[in-house]
Amino acid sequence: MNVDVNFYGDFSIEKTPEIKKEISRERVNLLLGLPQKIMNIEKIPPIHTTEWFNSPADCKNLTDGKYATVAECHDEAFFHFTAGCSRTIMYDLGAVCAVDGARVGLLREDATGVGVPPRITVFASEDGDGWQKVGDLYELGSESSPAIIRKEVKFDKAYRARYIRFAFNISMHIWIDQLELFGCTDTENAVAIVPESEEDPCFPNVYASTDALGSKDVLLAYICHPNIKPITKEVFLPHVAYIEDGKIKDTLFDGYLFLPYVAFLYDKYTKRPLTKESWQLYIDTQFAEGYNMDALDAAAEEVGNALGIKDYKLSVYFSILYPVTAVKEFGIVDGKMLDFSKVEDRKAGLKWLIDEQYKRFNEKNYKHLDLKGYYWFTEEINYSDGQLLELLHFTTDYVRTLGLITTWIPYFHASGYNDWQNLGFDVVCYQPNYAFNQAVEDVRLFDAAKTAKLLGMCIELEVGGTEKWHIERIKKYYAAGAKTGYMKDAAHMYYQGGVPGVYYDAYVSDDPLLHSVYNDTYRFIKGQFKEDEIEFNLEDN
């Protein structure tokens, strides 16, 4: 893995002679008082390059033996980490020792956004060249907040090691008071390190491709809103085809993700406690006679006929809704009233939702639609939901038994974005969240592209409206794609606020600037947008 962003400076190992230590079988904390080197792999935003958000590498808090006494972010015992995707912390024990366990102390303080990573992985090396994973500190949560969490892992055996790495992912803030490594200086009964591949599957450094997703350009098609009409064939047509002067000239979006409007699932920022009746309404709306799915199939048939493409197919994806634990009486499934405070009932509800959509799709016998997978709707991972990880793995495993994939679209630096493979998803699409706020600088597009490639994700293209600044921003997404390579190398998803939305508005508009969005979207999809068409302001970044 190539790392070219390191806020903490040099991370290399200095191969110095071993320090002569007294041979002892006493099990002690081998890290006590040692300095560390720290590496991040994603650029830390300037706002977070302070000693409050990120303690300097020479801070002694991690190994000074002083534990936090108060579950509060201002306790001076904590070492601070913020942003930067992940951290790897390395120690030189000075000599080869026998290491057999590790312990960490963490803060969870929901009110300040200080949380815990999904896991902390411990790697060991005897010579600094070959590394082996020797243990995981996981299940780092707590039942309440605020709390100080202490977790220990006993390795499966004692290993001969001089160098140690602790690696963990970061979504926002992680506060640690102590890292401890246990073992002794007597290595007689310790086993040698067996070096593993340096290639980390969580950091493939290649964009998620069309082959992985099952389509190249997927439009988000929102449905199920009381004040918005269902999508008709006429509205879908200029999305399925590129139309010029009233004539179908070429294909356009080749995939469609059906999902509910946020207002259907949320009351402001709170998930609605929806029951089976509401979930059924969503499914029924998706397959409404003559609309939505039906309309997309009809549009695909017209486009295929117009272009002479035999058996023209579009990819479709369905949504998985969140089973809110407050729902005690979801509805009857397989003769049982489901209670979503119970993990097995939540699994049963999700399986019913997946199966019902799968069944309805097959009953329709669409000629031009291929079901490729399911989308996990929430844009972040709520690690405080103690059942969620089990629920996710059940869901993703079950979807794969159907021969389909699961996909997810986290927002920029959403919790879990850098742990998506361990969460069980097959393909993840990253949101730059550049389109909606003029204060967000151009460098965001390049930071998001770099992270998406590093983590093996694809990219979401976003357009927030039809004003001039919205138009300028979507064109910058396209130019950044040409410049970074995600235009041709990555699969894409597209947010336009609904269907009809900005792309449709651009298609029907007589205003040259607005209409150019439609034409430029076509050129981006076909890999024809040029990076030098748009100027970026990347000064001081």
C-alpha positions in Angstrom: 0.0 0.0 0.0 1.5 3.3 -1.0 1.0 6.0 1.6 1.8 9.6 0.7 -0.2 11.4 3.3 1.3 11.4 6.8 0.5 14.2 9.2 2.9 12.7 11.8 6.0 12.7 9.6 8.5 9.9 9.2 7.1 6.4 9.9 10.2 4.3 8.9 11.9 1.9 11.2 15.4 2.7 12.3 17.3 -0.6 12.4 19.3 0.0 15.6 21.2 -2.7 17.6 19.1 -4.5 20.2 19.1 -3.2 23.7 20.4 -5.8 26.2 17.6 -6.6 28.6 17.6 -8.8 31.7 16.0 -12.1 30.8 12.8 -12.6 32.9 9.6 -14.6 32.7 7.6 -11.9 34.5 4.6 -10.8 32.4 4.7 -7.0 32.2 3.5 -4.2 30.0 6.3 -4.0 27.5 5.2 -0.6 26.1 5.5 1.3 29.4 7.3 4.6 28.7 8.1 3.9 25.1 7.8 6.5 22.3 5.7 5.8 19.2 5.6 6.6 15.5 2.1 7.2 14.0 0.9 7.1 10.4 -2.4 8.2 8.8 -3.3 7.3 5.3 -5.8 10.1 4.4 -5.2 13.8 4.6 -6.3 15.3 7.9 -8.4 18.5 7.3 -6.7 21.7 8.3 -9.3 22.3 11.0 -8.2 19.1 12.7 -4.4 19.6 12.6 -4.3 20.9 16.1 -3.0 19.4 19.4 -6.6 19.2 20.6 -7.9 17.1 17.8 -4.6 15.2 17.1 -2.1 14.8 19.9 1.5 15.1 18.6 3.4 11.9 18.0 5.8 12.7 20.8 3.0 12.9 23.4 3.6 10.4 26.1 -0.1 9.7 27.1 -0.4 6.4 25.3 2.4 4.6 27.3 2.8 6.6 30.5 0.8 4.2 32.6 -1.7 6.8 33.6 -5.3 5.8 33.2 -8.2 8.3 32.7 -10.4 8.6 35.8 -13.3 10.5 34.3 -15.3 9.5 31.2 -14.9 13.0 29.8 -13.0 14.2 26.8 -11.1 16.8 28.8 -9.5 14.2 31.1 -5.8 14.9 30.4 -4.9 11.2 30.3 -6.3 10.8 26.8 -4.4 10.8 23.6 -6.5 12.3 20.8 -7.1 11.1 17.2 -9.4 12.9 14.7 -10.1 12.2 11.0 -7.5 10.8 8.6 -9.3 7.5 7.9 -7.1 5.3 10.0 -4.1 5.2 12.3 -1.2 2.8 12.6 0.9 3.3 15.8 4.3 1.6 15.9 6.6 0.7 18.8 10.1 -0.6 19.0 10.5 -2.8 22.1 14.3 -2.4 21.8 14.9 -6.1 21.7 13.0 -9.3 20.7 10.5 -10.2 23.4 7.8 -12.8 23.9 4.4 -11.0 23.4 1.2 -12.6 24.3 -1.6 -10.0 24.7 -2.7 -6.4 24.5 -5.1 -4.0 26.2 -6.6 -0.6 25.3 -8.5 2.1 27.2 -11.0 4.1 25.2 -13.6 6.9 25.7 -17.1 6.8 24.5 -18.8 10.2 24.8 -21.7 10.6 22.4 -22.3 14.2 23.3 -18.9 15.2 21.9 -18.7 12.7 19.1 -15.9 10.7 20.7 -16.5 7.1 19.7 -14.7 3.8 19.4 -13.3 2.0 16.4 -14.9 -1.3 15.2 -11.6 -3.0 16.1 -8.0 -2.5 16.9 -5.7 -5.0 15.1 -2.3 -5.9 16.6 0.6 -6.8 14.2 4.0 -8.0 15.3 7.4 -8.3 13.6 10.8 -9.6 14.7 12.9 -7.7 12.2 10.7 -4.8 11.1 10.3 -6.2 7.6 7.9 -9.2 7.9 4.7 -8.6 9.8 2.0 -11.0 11.2 -1.4 -10.2 12.6 -1.4 -11.6 16.2 -4.6 -10.3 17.7 -7.8 -8.2 17.5 -9.3 -6.0 20.1 -13.0 -5.8 19.2 -16.5 -5.5 20.6 -15.2 -2.2 22.0 -18.7 -0.7 22.6 -20.5 0.0 25.9 -24.1 -0.1 26.9 -24.2 3.6 27.8 -22.4 6.9 27.3 -20.2 8.4 28.6 -18.0 5.5 29.5 -14.4 4.4 29.7 -14.0 1.1 28.0 -11.1 -1.3 28.7 -10.6 -4.3 26.5 -7.9 -6.9 26.5 -7.0 -9.7 24.1 -4.9 -12.7 24.8 -3.0 -13.9 21.7 -3.3 -17.5 20.7 0.4 -18.0 21.6 3.4 -16.0 22.6 5.3 -14.5 19.6 8.8 -13.5 19.2 8.7 -9.8 18.3 10.6 -6.6 18.6 8.3 -4.3 16.6 4.5 -3.8 17.3 1.8 -2.0 15.3 -1.7 -1.1 16.5 -4.0 -0.3 13.5 -7.6 1.0 13.6 -10.0 3.0 11.5 -11.3 6.5 12.4 -14.5 8.1 11.3 -14.2 11.2 13.5 -12.9 11.3 17.1 -11.1 8.5 19.0 -9.6 9.1 22.5 -7.3 6.5 24.0 -5.6 6.7 27.4 -3.4 3.7 27.3 -2.1 1.1 24.8 -0.5 -1.9 26.6 1.4 -4.9 25.3 2.0 -7.8 27.6 4.8 -10.3 27.6 8.2 -11.0 28.9 11.9 -10.8 27.9 12.3 -14.6 28.0 11.7 -15.8 24.5 12.5 -19.5 25.0 8.9 -20.7 24.6 7.8 -18.1 22.0 7.1 -18.9 18.4 8.6 -17.1 15.4 6.6 -14.6 13.4 5.3 -15.9 10.0 5.2 -12.9 7.7 2.0 -12.2 5.9 1.4 -10.3 2.6 1.8 -6.6 3.0 -1.2 -6.2 0.7 -4.1 -5.1 2.8 -7.5 -6.1 1.2 -9.1 -3.2 3.0 -6.9 -0.8 1.1 -6.9 -2.1 -2.5 -6.1 1.4 -4.0 -8.4 0.7 -7.0 -11.9 2.1 -7.7 -14.9 -0.2 -7.6 -15.6 -1.0 -11.2 -18.6 -1.7 -13.4 -18.0 -5.4 -13.0 -18.2 -5.2 -9.3 -21.4 -3.1 -9.2 -23.1 -4.7 -12.2 -23.6 -1.4 -14.0 -21.5 1.7 -14.7 -23.9 4.7 -14.1 -26.7 4.2 -11.6 -29.3 6.8 -11.1 -31.0 7.1 -7.6 -34.7 6.9 -8.3 -36.7 8.1 -5.3 -40.2 6.9 -4.8 -42.9 6.8 -2.1 -43.6 10.4 -1.2 -47.2 11.6 -0.5 -46.7 14.9 -2.4 -44.7 13.6 -5.4 -46.2 11.7 -8.2 -44.9 8.2 -9.2 -42.3 8.1 -12.0 -43.8 7.7 -15.5 -42.2 6.2 -18.7 -42.0 9.7 -20.2 -40.0 11.0 -17.2 -37.7 8.0 -17.3 -37.1 8.2 -21.0 -34.5 11.0 -21.1 -32.6 9.2 -18.3 -32.5 5.9 -20.1 -31.7 7.5 -23.4 -29.7 10.5 -24.5 -32.2 12.5 -26.5 -31.2 15.3 -28.8 -33.7 17.4 -30.8 -36.4 15.0 -29.8 -34.6 12.0 -31.1 -33.1 9.1 -29.2 -29.4 9.2 -30.0 -27.7 6.9 -27.4 -28.1 5.2 -24.1 -27.6 7.1 -20.8 -27.9 5.7 -17.3 -27.7 1.9 -17.3 -28.7 1.3 -13.7 -31.5 2.5 -11.3 -31.5 2.3 -7.6 -35.0 2.5 -6.2 -35.2 4.0 -2.7 -37.7 5.9 -0.5 -37.6 9.6 -0.1 -36.0 10.5 3.3 -39.3 12.0 4.5 -40.8 8.5 4.3 -38.2 7.0 6.7 -37.2 9.9 8.9 -38.8 12.6 11.0 -36.0 15.2 10.7 -33.0 13.2 12.0 -35.0 10.5 13.8 -35.8 7.2 12.1 -39.6 6.7 12.0 -40.8 3.5 13.8 -42.4 2.1 10.6 -44.4 -1.1 10.8 -45.0 -3.8 8.2 -47.9 -1.8 6.8 -45.6 1.0 5.8 -43.0 -1.3 4.4 -45.7 -3.0 2.3 -46.8 0.4 1.1 -43.2 1.1 -0.1 -43.1 -2.2 -1.9 -46.5 -1.7 -3.5 -45.5 1.7 -4.7 -42.3 0.4 -6.3 -44.4 -2.0 -8.4 -47.3 0.3 -9.0 -49.1 -0.6 -12.2 -47.8 1.5 -15.1 -45.4 3.5 -12.9 -41.9 3.3 -11.3 -40.6 -0.2 -12.2 -43.2 -0.7 -14.9 -42.4 2.6 -16.4 -38.6 1.9 -16.4 -39.2 -1.4 -18.2 -41.3 0.4 -20.8 -38.8 3.1 -21.3 -36.0 0.6 -21.8 -38.1 -1.2 -24.4 -38.6 2.0 -26.3 -34.9 2.9 -26.2 -33.8 -0.6 -27.2 -36.1 -0.5 -30.2 -35.1 3.0 -31.2 -31.4 2.1 -31.1 -31.7 -1.4 -32.6 -30.4 -3.0 -29.4 -31.8 -6.5 -29.1 -32.8 -7.5 -25.6 -31.7 -4.1 -24.1 -31.3 -4.5 -20.3 -31.0 -2.1 -17.4 -29.7 -3.0 -14.0 -32.0 -2.3 -10.9 -31.3 -2.3 -7.2 -33.8 -2.4 -4.3 -33.6 -0.9 -0.9 -33.3 -2.4 2.6 -35.1 -0.4 5.2 -33.9 0.0 8.8 -35.7 -2.1 11.4 -36.1 0.4 14.3 -35.7 -1.2 17.7 -38.6 0.8 19.2 -41.1 -1.1 17.0 -42.5 -3.8 19.3 -45.3 -4.9 17.0 -44.0 -4.7 13.5 -46.6 -7.1 12.0 -47.1 -10.8 11.4 -44.4 -12.6 9.5 -44.6 -16.4 9.1 -47.4 -16.5 11.7 -45.4 -14.5 14.3 -45.8 -10.9 15.5 -42.3 -9.4 15.2 -40.7 -7.4 18.0 -37.7 -5.4 16.6 -36.1 -5.1 20.1 -35.1 -8.7 19.4 -32.3 -9.4 16.9 -33.9 -12.6 15.5 -37.1 -10.7 14.8 -35.2 -7.9 13.1 -33.6 -10.5 10.9 -37.0 -12.0 10.1 -38.3 -8.6 9.1 -35.4 -7.9 6.8 -35.6 -11.3 5.2 -39.3 -10.7 4.6 -38.6 -7.3 2.9 -35.9 -8.8 0.7 -38.0 -11.8 -0.2 -41.1 -9.8 -0.9 -39.3 -7.5 -3.4 -37.5 -10.4 -5.0 -40.8 -12.3 -5.4 -42.7 -9.3 -6.8 -39.9 -8.6 -9.3 -39.9 -12.1 -10.6 -43.7 -12.1 -10.8 -43.6 -9.1 -13.1 -41.4 -10.9 -15.5 -39.8 -7.7 -16.8 -38.2 -8.0 -20.2 -35.6 -5.3 -19.9 -34.7 -5.2 -16.2 -32.1 -7.3 -14.3 -32.1 -7.3 -10.6 -28.5 -6.9 -9.4 -28.7 -6.2 -5.7 -29.9 -4.5 -2.6 -29.0 -1.2 -1.1 -28.6 -0.6 2.7 -30.4 2.7 3.1 -28.9 4.4 6.2 -25.8 6.4 5.2 -23.9 5.8 8.4 -23.3 2.8 10.7 -24.7 3.3 14.2 -22.2 1.3 16.2 -24.2 2.1 19.4 -26.9 -0.3 18.1 -25.4 -3.4 19.6 -27.3 -5.7 17.2 -26.4 -3.9 14.0 -23.2 -5.7 13.0 -24.9 -9.1 13.4 -27.8 -7.8 11.5 -25.7 -6.5 8.7 -23.8 -9.7 8.3 -27.0 -11.7 8.3 -28.5 -9.4 5.6 -25.4 -9.3 3.3 -24.9 -13.1 3.6 -28.5 -13.8 2.8 -28.6 -11.5 -0.2 -25.5 -13.3 -1.6 -27.4 -16.6 -1.4 -29.8 -15.1 -4.0 -26.8 -14.4 -6.3 -27.1 -10.7 -5.7 -24.8 -8.0 -4.1 -25.3 -5.5 -1.3 -24.3 -1.9 -1.8 -24.1 1.1 0.5 -23.6 4.9 0.0 -22.0 6.5 3.0 -21.7 10.3 3.2 -18.2 11.9 3.5 -16.5 10.5 6.6 -19.6 8.8 7.8 -19.1 6.3 10.5 -18.1 2.9 9.0 -17.1 4.3 5.6 -13.5 3.0 6.1 -14.7 -0.4 7.4 -17.2 -1.3 4.7 -15.6 -4.6 3.7 -15.6 -5.9 7.3 -19.3 -4.8 7.6 -20.1 -7.3 4.8 -21.0 -5.0 1.8 -20.0 -6.0 -1.7 -19.7 -2.6 -3.3 -19.7 0.8 -1.7 -20.1 4.2 -3.3 -18.6 7.3 -1.6 -20.3 10.7 -1.3 -18.1 13.7 -1.7 -20.9 16.0 -0.4 -19.4 18.8 -2.3 -22.6 19.8 -4.2 -24.7 21.3 -1.4 -22.6 23.9 0.3 -20.6 26.6 -1.4 -18.2 26.8 1.5 -16.9 23.3 0.7 -13.6 23.8 -1.2 -12.7 22.2 -4.5 -10.1 20.0 -2.9 -13.0 18.0 -1.4 -13.6 16.3 -4.7 -9.9 15.2 -5.0 -9.8 14.1 -1.3 -12.9 12.0 -1.8 -11.6 10.5 -5.0 -8.3 9.6 -3.4 -10.1 8.0 -0.4 -12.6 6.1 -2.6 -9.8 4.6 -4.7 -7.7 3.8 -1.6 -10.6 2.0 0.0 -11.9 0.3 -3.2 -15.1 2.3 -3.5 -16.9 4.0 -6.4 -18.0 7.6 -6.5 -21.4 9.3 -6.2 -22.0 12.3 -8.4 -24.3 14.9 -6.8 -26.2 17.9 -8.1 -28.1 20.0 -5.6 -30.3 22.2 -7.7 -30.6 24.3 -10.9 -28.9 27.6 -9.8 -25.7 28.7 -11.5 -23.5 27.6 -8.6 -25.1 24.2 -8.5 -24.4 23.8 -12.3 -20.8 24.9 -11.8 -20.4 22.3 -9.0 -21.7 19.3 -10.9 -19.4 20.2 -13.8 -16.5 20.1 -11.3 -17.5 16.6 -10.3 -17.2 15.7 -14.0 -13.8 17.4 -14.5 -12.4 16.0 -11.3 -13.5 12.5 -12.6 -11.5 13.1 -15.8 -8.5 14.4 -13.8 -8.4 11.6 -11.2 -9.5 8.7 -13.3 -12.9 8.0 -11.7 -14.7 9.0 -14.9 -13.4 5.9 -16.8 -12.1 3.6 -14.1 -14.9 3.7 -11.5 -18.6 2.9 -11.4 -20.8 5.8 -10.4 -24.1 6.6 -8.7 -26.0 9.9 -9.3 -28.0 12.0 -6.9 -30.3 14.6 -8.4 -32.9 15.0 -5.7 -35.5 12.8 -7.2 -37.0 11.8 -10.6 -37.9 14.1 -12.2 -35.0 16.1 -10.9 -32.2 18.3 -12.1 -31.3 16.1 -15.0 -34.8 16.1 -16.3 -35.1 19.8 -15.7 -31.9 20.3 -17.7 -33.2 18.1 -20.5 -36.4 20.1 -20.9 -34.8 23.5 -20.3 -34.3 26.2 -23.1 -31.7 27.9 -20.9 -28.3 27.0 -22.5 -26.5 26.9 -19.2 -29.0 24.6 -17.5 -29.4 22.4 -20.6 -25.6 22.0 -20.8 -25.9 19.8 -17.6 -27.8 17.2 -19.6 -25.2 17.2 -22.4 -22.3 17.2 -20.0 -23.7 14.3 -18.1 -23.9 12.4 -21.3 -20.3 13.2 -22.1 -19.2 12.2 -18.6 -21.0 8.9 -18.9 -19.4 8.2 -22.2 -15.9 9.1 -20.9 -15.7 12.3 -23.1 -15.5 15.1 -20.5 -12.1 16.9 -20.5 -10.3 17.7 -17.3 -9.2 21.1 -18.6 -12.7 22.3 -19.3 -13.1 23.5 -15.7 -10.7 25.4 -13.5 -10.3 24.4 -9.8 -9.2 26.5 -6.9 -6.7 24.3 -5.1 -4.5 27.0 -3.6 -3.0 26.2 -0.2 -4.3 22.6 -0.3 
